[in-house]
Amino acid sequence: MCNTIKFSLPGELDTGALISELAAHYSIKKDPVDNRSILIYDTFDWRLFKKSFVLYKSGDKLFLRQLNENEILHRASIKSMPAFIWEFPDGLLKEKLAPILEARILLKLVELEIRSTSYRILNHHEKTVARIAHEEICSSPDNNSPPPSSQLCIYPVRGYLKYSRKIVKLFEERGLQTSKKDDIYFSWLEAAGKKPGSYSTKIDILLTHDMRSDEAAKAVFYFLLRIIRINGENIEKDLDTEFIHDFRVAVRRTCTALGQIKYVFPEEETERFKKDFSSLGKLTGELRDLDIYLLNENIYKEKLSPALRKNINPLFILLKKKRSDALHKVIQGLKSKKYETMLGDWKTFLNKSRNESPEPPNAGCPAIMMARTRIYKKYRGVIKAGYLALGDANDKKLHELRIHCKKLRYLMEFFSSLFPPDKINVLIDQLKKLQDNLGGYNDLCVQEEYLLTITNELSGTGLHLKRTLIAIGSLVETLGRARQSLKDDFTEIFTGFASPENKKIFRELFYNDQQRTVNENTGGLQ
């Protein structure tokens, strides 16, 4: 019994009387009252919560602890609250958070005011054998939170656990009940109207095998529409670049689903919305590309010799200006009547009863059959395109394989709840490795070409311009070497994905004799 024991206190309880009663049995020393503010932070997509971490600020210090635990894992002194990971002071806290936060901004979730009165329980040798803290917690004035709450916390001391057990027994005899609530983090976020983990771009839809394919598709589309709406509303705030990223991924997933979940909706409407979402993706493309260049500014500079790093600054000045223009263009597009009409029509279409139009051939097909058919067909497409690329790994063939992989990945994520997680997740993880290789290669191709093209837009003349061009040329050369390294790794990564072991799992999950009958009879599941 070394963990903290917490008792919820009813409002009418006289805590002073309870401590006085305890003093009849033990020697008690009261410590000074501690008043402090606690500000809890996380990213918009709950990255810390998903890793079971709580990050909070008290005074001029930041603390990181495990959820449902009191032990502090890391702490750091700060002058002001950092918004991004690169603003953190160097140290263990920064190292721990960097791979979790990445480029996301930290947002204040809730602010608490805590008044803590601590007591040390002493034995006859004047040694501390247990600690008790009376904590009164209320929200800061700017929060719409419930009335103050209080609790008694018993902190056992190793080697003297019998004292803590006796105190617990005494409190229980007085009618107190141990707190059944989880970490106070949950209750106070709930009171502030925030639900931990309420936003995630991970496809988390529970489908059933016998669900109609059109209903399963709609469940996917509703989820994606929510992500589009949430991020579309936040792009204008320009808090961090991940809003535009999540927006674009949801749009791409929608396009893929419309193109890959075949013949479940009327063809005319399917084609219309494919074009609409494709246009929406093009609207945001330049902004996302510029975000990537600017996020990689320090990485790019580290690839250059120290003598060239300052010379490349004019490039990033130009990119920041272009980003400002691109952001304005995107915001205007998201505020336009065309955008609202499009999403409004899309929602109306999803809400439409299936009796309002002729039923396409695969609308009533069981979702499991649709999933198996489409995933297995796309898997075969990946394998075919991959072997063609192995024979001649030119840019075009690698790009085509990347597109096939993206569509397969999305399909597997859409329908993942229909298959054993231990098997489909292994396949998705291996597919991610292949995608990372192909995506990294494609990004470097695009970046090299863009950097060579943008030199025509640089202002300045003479020696300064020449130095900037030399720095850009050096960077392009470095990116070219990184691109070739990824290309060299491709064969091993693809061969691993196309292994006999994986082929066996793909056939087990996504192919069977019944599927062949469906292909022959419906004419739609191809």
Secondary structure, 3 states (H helix, E strand, C coil): CCCCEEEECCCCCCHHHHHHHHHCCCEEEECCCEEEEEEEEECCCCHHHHCCEEEEEECCEEEEEECCCCCEEEEEECCCCCCCHHHCCCCHHHHHHHHHHCCCCCEEEEEEEEEEEEEEEECCCCCEEEEEEEEEEEECCCCCCCCCEEEEEEEECCCCHHHHHHHHHHHHHCCCEECCCCCHHHHHHHHCCCCCCCCCCCCCCCCCCCCEHHHHHHHHHHHHHHHHHHHHHHHCCCCCCHHHHHHHHHHHHHHHHHHHCCCCCCHHHHHHHHHHHHHHHHHHHHHHHHHHHHHCHHHHHHCCCHHHHHHHHHHHHHHHHHHHHHHHHHHHHHCCHHHHHHHHHHHHHHHCCHHHCCCCCCCCCEHHHHHHHHHHHHHHHHHHHHHHHHHCCCHHHHHHHHHHHHHHHHHHHHCHHHCCHHHHHHHHHHHHHHHHHHHHHHHHHHHHHHHHHHHHHCCCCHHHHHHHHHHHHHHHHHHHHHHHHHHHHHHHHHHHHCCHHHHHHHHHHHCCHHHHHHHHHHCCCC
